[in-house]
């Protein structure tokens, strides 16, 4: 569908005239199409339906509760990077069992809040963070469902500030440290390893994959 169209000479979002919104709230303002959000989600999710995956919306992209709620009503979970984002996801109707806590710099209080809420999992960014999560979970008498974010040393061929998969960056556990991280995970109390996460970057500028990138994979 086309979310923004002219009707009777007035630009509309879905069927709502934007000039009427401007008269009510002033300008500038942001408008999102509920119908288009839902259509886009369904188009993305449909090819994976047989796998029954958990598809999570990255709340940091837009924390508008109405946006989160629209996607949640379609079945989406939420990928959050702070306790505040987690609270917004819960307020928007995302089931706690569909929330993943990602990102660097999680505080002990945020980890405790996530564990007490019973979220799906915490994505661990570093070996020191493994120790912090174990300490917090042990103190609470809870087990922490975790995934290890692994940095595979793969260049995404994108803008350097949003490339996240090369060795030496702040994101994830370097592949060379994975054995150490696995051993530590097995030895620490209150840890429940669910899997691994990998993210190499965003906003790819071409569909052509360089030969060097193919070899790295």
C-alpha positions as CSV (number, residue, x, y, z in Angstrom):
1,X,0.0,0.0,0.0
2,X,1.0,3.7,-0.4
3,X,0.8,5.3,3.0
4,X,1.0,9.0,1.9
5,X,-1.4,10.0,-0.8
6,X,-3.3,13.1,-1.9
7,X,-7.0,13.0,-1.3
8,X,-9.1,16.0,-2.5
9,X,-5.9,18.0,-2.9
10,X,-4.7,17.4,0.6
11,X,-1.8,15.2,1.6
12,X,-2.9,12.4,3.8
13,X,-1.3,9.7,6.0
14,X,-3.5,6.6,5.5
15,X,-6.8,8.6,5.4
16,X,-5.9,11.4,7.8
17,X,-5.3,14.8,6.4
18,X,-1.9,16.2,7.4
19,X,-3.1,19.8,7.2
20,X,-5.6,18.9,9.9
21,X,-2.9,17.5,12.1
22,X,-0.7,20.6,11.5
23,X,-3.6,22.9,12.5
24,X,-4.0,20.9,15.8
25,X,-0.4,20.4,16.9
26,X,1.6,22.9,14.9
27,X,4.7,22.2,12.8
28,X,7.1,20.5,12.5
29,X,5.7,17.1,13.5
30,X,6.3,13.5,12.7
31,X,3.7,11.2,11.3
32,X,3.9,7.4,11.0
33,X,1.5,5.2,9.0
34,X,0.1,2.5,11.2
35,X,-1.1,0.5,8.2
36,X,2.3,0.7,6.5
37,X,4.2,-0.4,9.6
38,X,2.0,-3.4,9.8
39,X,2.3,-4.2,6.1
40,X,6.1,-3.9,6.2
41,X,6.3,-6.2,9.2
42,X,4.1,-8.8,7.6
43,X,6.1,-8.7,4.4
44,X,9.4,-9.1,6.3
45,X,8.1,-11.9,8.5
46,X,6.2,-14.0,5.9
47,X,9.2,-15.7,4.3
48,X,10.4,-16.9,7.7
49,X,7.0,-18.1,9.0
50,X,7.8,-21.9,8.8
51,X,10.8,-21.3,11.1
52,X,8.7,-19.5,13.7
53,X,11.5,-17.0,14.6
54,X,11.4,-14.3,17.2
55,X,11.6,-11.1,15.2
56,X,12.5,-8.2,17.5
57,X,12.1,-4.5,16.7
58,X,15.2,-2.4,17.7
59,X,13.5,0.1,20.0
60,X,16.5,2.5,19.8
61,X,15.4,3.2,16.2
62,X,12.3,4.9,17.4
63,X,11.0,4.8,20.9
64,X,7.5,6.1,20.0
65,X,5.2,3.8,22.0
66,X,2.5,3.8,19.3
67,X,5.1,2.5,16.8
68,X,6.3,-0.2,19.2
69,X,2.7,-1.2,20.0
70,X,1.8,-1.5,16.3
71,X,4.6,-3.9,15.7
72,X,3.9,-5.8,18.9
73,X,0.4,-6.4,17.8
74,X,1.8,-8.1,14.7
75,X,3.8,-10.4,16.9
76,X,7.1,-8.6,17.1
77,X,9.4,-8.7,20.1
78,X,11.7,-5.9,21.2
79,X,15.5,-5.5,21.2
80,X,16.3,-2.9,23.9
81,X,19.5,-1.2,24.9
82,X,18.4,0.3,28.3
83,X,16.0,-0.2,31.1
84,X,14.1,2.8,29.9
85,X,13.6,1.2,26.5
86,X,12.5,-2.0,28.2
87,X,9.9,-0.1,30.1
88,X,8.6,1.5,27.0
89,X,8.4,-1.9,25.3
90,X,6.4,-3.3,28.2
91,X,4.1,-0.3,28.2
92,X,3.5,-0.8,24.4
93,X,2.4,-4.4,25.0
94,X,5.5,-6.4,24.1
95,X,5.4,-9.6,26.1
96,X,8.4,-9.8,28.5
97,X,9.2,-13.2,27.0
98,X,9.9,-11.5,23.7
99,X,12.4,-8.8,25.0
100,X,16.1,-9.1,24.4
101,X,18.5,-6.7,26.1
102,X,21.4,-5.8,23.8
103,X,24.1,-3.1,23.8
104,X,27.3,-2.0,25.5
105,X,27.3,-0.3,28.9
106,X,24.5,-2.1,30.7
107,X,24.6,-1.1,34.4
108,X,24.2,-3.6,37.3
109,X,20.8,-2.0,38.1
110,X,19.6,-2.4,34.5
111,X,20.7,-6.1,34.4
112,X,18.9,-6.7,37.7
113,X,15.8,-5.1,36.4
114,X,15.9,-7.2,33.2
115,X,16.4,-10.4,35.2
116,X,13.6,-9.7,37.7
117,X,11.3,-8.9,34.8
118,X,12.1,-12.3,33.2
119,X,13.1,-11.2,29.7
120,X,13.9,-13.6,27.0
121,X,17.7,-13.1,27.1
122,X,20.6,-10.7,27.6
123,X,23.1,-10.3,24.8
124,X,26.6,-10.2,26.4
125,X,29.1,-7.8,24.9
126,X,32.3,-8.6,26.8
127,X,34.0,-11.0,29.2
128,X,33.8,-8.4,32.0
129,X,30.0,-8.1,31.4
130,X,29.7,-11.9,31.8
131,X,31.1,-11.6,35.3
132,X,28.8,-8.7,36.2
133,X,25.7,-10.6,35.0
134,X,26.7,-13.7,37.0
135,X,27.2,-11.6,40.1
136,X,23.9,-9.8,39.8
137,X,22.0,-13.0,38.9
138,X,23.6,-14.9,41.8
139,X,22.7,-12.2,44.3
140,X,19.0,-12.3,43.1
141,X,18.9,-16.1,43.2
142,X,18.0,-16.2,39.5
143,X,19.5,-17.7,36.3
144,X,20.5,-15.4,33.5
145,X,19.5,-16.5,30.0
146,X,22.3,-15.1,27.8
147,X,23.7,-15.1,24.3
148,X,27.3,-14.2,23.5
149,X,27.8,-11.4,21.0
150,X,30.7,-12.5,18.9
151,X,32.8,-10.1,16.8
152,X,33.7,-12.2,13.8
153,X,36.3,-9.7,12.3
154,X,34.2,-9.1,9.2
155,X,34.2,-5.7,7.5
156,X,30.6,-4.7,6.5
157,X,31.8,-2.4,3.7
158,X,29.7,0.4,5.1
159,X,30.2,3.8,6.7
160,X,32.9,3.3,9.3
161,X,30.9,4.7,12.2
162,X,28.3,2.0,11.8
163,X,30.6,-0.9,11.0
164,X,30.5,-3.1,14.1
165,X,32.1,-6.4,13.2
166,X,35.9,-5.9,13.0
167,X,38.5,-6.7,15.6
168,X,39.3,-3.9,18.0
169,X,35.9,-2.3,18.0
170,X,34.0,-1.8,21.2
171,X,31.2,-4.2,20.2
172,X,31.2,-7.9,21.1
173,X,33.6,-10.5,22.2
174,X,36.5,-10.9,19.7
175,X,36.5,-14.3,18.0
176,X,39.9,-15.0,19.4
177,X,38.4,-14.7,22.9
178,X,35.5,-17.0,22.3
179,X,37.1,-20.1,23.9
180,X,37.9,-18.0,27.0
181,X,34.3,-16.7,27.1
182,X,32.8,-20.1,26.7
183,X,35.0,-21.6,29.5
184,X,34.1,-18.7,31.8
185,X,30.4,-19.1,31.0
186,X,30.6,-22.8,32.0
187,X,32.4,-21.9,35.2
188,X,30.3,-19.0,36.4
189,X,27.2,-19.6,38.5
190,X,23.6,-18.7,37.4
191,X,24.4,-18.5,33.7
192,X,22.2,-20.2,31.0
193,X,23.8,-19.9,27.5
194,X,21.1,-19.9,24.8
195,X,23.2,-19.1,21.8
196,X,25.3,-16.5,19.9
197,X,24.7,-13.1,18.3
198,X,26.6,-11.5,15.5
199,X,26.2,-8.0,14.0
200,X,28.7,-6.6,11.5
201,X,27.1,-3.3,10.6
202,X,24.2,-1.4,9.1
203,X,23.2,0.4,5.9
204,X,24.9,-1.6,3.3
205,X,25.3,0.6,0.2
206,X,25.4,-2.2,-2.5
207,X,24.0,-5.6,-3.0
208,X,27.3,-6.8,-4.5
209,X,29.4,-8.7,-2.0
210,X,33.2,-8.2,-2.3
211,X,35.2,-11.4,-2.9
212,X,37.2,-10.7,0.2
213,X,34.0,-10.6,2.3
214,X,32.9,-13.9,0.9
215,X,36.3,-15.4,1.8
216,X,36.0,-13.9,5.3
217,X,32.7,-15.6,5.8
